[in-house]
Amino acid sequence: MQSQINFIDALESDWVSVFDLNVQCLPRVQALMQKYANLPMDLADASLVTLAEHLGHGRILSTDQRDFNAYRWKNHLPFQNLLLPEH
C-alpha cells in the first residue's frame, strides 16, 4: 500500500504524469495492433508505442525484449530499452 501512496504523492507533486489515451489515439492504437498482430500486440503495448510517439522518443524500461525489439515507433524508429546495455 505504501508504494501506491508514494505514486499518488508523485502525481500530486507533478514528478510523474499520466498519459491520456483518449479517443483521438484509438485509430493509431488499432493500426498498431493490426500491424503487429503476428506477435500479437496487445492494448498495453500499443499504448506504449503511442506514448513514445507522443513524447518524441523511444526510451523505455521493459522486460519484454522480444516484442519491443520488433516494434517501431513512428513506423521505423527502434526503441532504446534502458534495461539493456548499450551496444
Secondary structure, DSSP 8 states (H G I E B T S, - for coil): -HHHHHHHHHHHTTSS------GGGHHHHHHHHHHTTTTT--HHHHHHHHHHHHHT--EE--S-HHHHHH-EETTTEE-EETTS---
